[in-house]
C-alpha cells in the first residue's frame, strides 16, 4: 500500500512539475509575444532607419551612359569647363611657350633646373596643345552641342505653335487692366489683333480672347551665343592643327624665300603640310630705328621700320613697302611681323697665308635695352701659318655706344655713336662638321684652344671700325670693317582667324539679345456683359521681372481706346490702371498664372513658362 501510495505521490509530483514547466513556457512565450508586439509598435512610431534593403534596380551600362550625358550637357558642368578653360590659359600666358619663343624656354630651363622637369611633365611649356587642355575644350565642345541641338528643336516647335490660350482668370496675372465699352466684342478682338500685329506680337484669336507673345529674339540670342562659342572652339582647334610659324633673321641687303629650308626655326600644327606655305619672297633694303635722345625716357625706341621689296609667286612684280611693329605685311594667308632688330658687325678674316677665309656681316644678339650684344665669328675654311687646315672662332661683345670713362663695357645708348667690339680668339675644332646641332650664335669651346699673347694671357682685343686684330705667330688677322643692321621677322600662317572674329562678334550680339530682350505674353478678352456693354480685359506676363511690362500694357490699353473707348456711363470713373494685381484680395494671387485652371491642359506644360536659366 505504502509502496503504491508512494509511487502515486511521485507521479503526481512529476505531473505538477510538468504543469509548472508548461505554465512557465507559456508565460515565457506570452512575454516574448508581448515584447515582439511592443517592438513592432515601437518600430511604427520610431523615425530610425530600418534595416530592410531597398530593391533599387541597377542602372546598367546604358543607364550610366545616359546619366553621364545628362551631367555633361548640364549648365553646371558647362560653366565648370569654361572656368577650367580660363584657368588653363593662365600658365600659357605666364610661362614661356615653346611655339612662341623657344630660346626663352631654353633660358628658363637653365635658370630653373627644379621647376623645368615638372613643367615638362605637366606640358606647361606648350599649354594650348597639351592633352589636358585639349580634353577640356573637347568636352566643352561636346557639352555645348548636346545643349544646343535639343533646345533648337524645342525653339522651332515654339515658333510653329500658337501662343498659349488665355487663362480663365486674367485678373490673377501680374499686370492687369479692364474697362467697359459700347463696341462689339468682335470689333474689339479684331482691333486687338491688328494692334498687337503692328507691335510685332504673334497673335491668335481663340474664342472670346486674343493670345499673343513677343520676345523670341531672346532665345535666338541665347542660341546664337552658344553656337558662337562652338565656332570659336572650332576656329581655335583649326588654328592649332593647321598653323605654321617660323622666324628668320635677315641682315640689311639680304633676302628670304618662304620655304622650309630658309627658316632659322619653324613650328607647325600636326595637320600642316609644306604645300600650305604661300609662295613669296622679300628683301630687307634698309632698317630705320630712332630713339629718345634726352629726358627721362632717353634710349626709349620711338620708331622701328623695315623697308622691304617683295614679290608674290614665282614671277610676280616686285613691290615696295614698310613693316613696322604691330603693322605686319599680309601676303595671302600669311603675315610677316617685325619682332626684333640689332647690329651685325662686318669683318674680314685672313688665314695664315694671307688669303681671305671669311668676309661679311655677323649678327650679334642684344643683351640689354641699350643694344649691348654678344656674338661669335666662326671660320671653318682656314689654313694656319704652316699650311695646315684648322678652324678659328672669335667670341665677344659689340657695344654701339661705348664710353671709355664709364668704367663698364656696356653701351650707354642703343644709337650707333661709338661702335666698339671686344673679341677673344680661339682655334681648334668648332664641332660644325659632325655631332649634335649647334646654335649659330654660340661658340662651343670644348675642343678649342685660346690664342695666347706674349705674356701667356688669353689673346683679346678691343676694336673700332677700321681696326685689325692680328693673331699671334702669324696665324692670321681679323679686320673690323663696319656695322650693318639686322631685323628678325616672324612669318605666321594662321587659319580660322576670320571665323574666330565672326564668332566673337556673334557671341557679343547673342549675349546682348539674351540679356536685354524680354519674352512676354499679352492676352485680350472681350465679352458681352449683362447690361449689354462689352467688358474688355487685358493682362500681361513676363518670363522675368521687368518694370517695362506695366508701361507696355498701359500703352497697348491706351491704343485700344481708339477702337474700344470707355463707355459713357463709366467715363466718370477712372479705368483700372495697368498695374500688378492686388495680392491681398485673393489667396491664389501669389500664383504667376492661372494655367492650372485653363481649359487647355497644354498651358500648364508650355516650355516658355520655364524659369530663366533652366537651360544653358
Secondary structure, 3 states (H helix, E strand, C coil): CHHHHHHHHHHHHHHHHHHHHHHHHHHHHHHHHHHHHHHHHHHHHCCCCCCCCCCCCCCHHHHHHHHHHHHHCCHHHHHHHHHHHHHHHHHHHHCCCCCCCHHHHHHHHHHCCCHHHHHHHCCCCCHHHCHHHHHHHHHHHHHHHHHHHHHHHHHHHHHHCCCCCCCCCHHHCCEEEEEEECCCHHHHHHHHHHHHHHCCCEEEEECCEEEEEECCHHHHHHHHHHHHHHHHHHHHHHHHHHCEEEEEEEECCCEEECCHHHCCEEEECCCCCHHHCCCEEEEEEEEEEEECCCCCCCCCEEEEEEEEEEEECCCCCCEEEEEECCECEEECCEEEEEEEEEEEEEEEEECCCCCEEEEEEEECEECCCCCCEEEEEEEEEEECCCCCEEEEEEEEEEECECCHHHCCCCCCCCCCCECEEEEEEEEECCCCCCCCCCCCCCCCCCCEEECECCCCCECEEEECCCCEEECHHHCCEEEEEEEEEEEEEEEEECCCHHHHHHHHHHHHHHHHHHHHCCCEEEEEEEEECCCCCEEEEEEEEECCCCCHHHHHHHHHHHHHCCCCCECHHHCCCCCCCCEECCHHHCCCCCCCCCHHHCCCHHHHHCHHHCCCCCCC
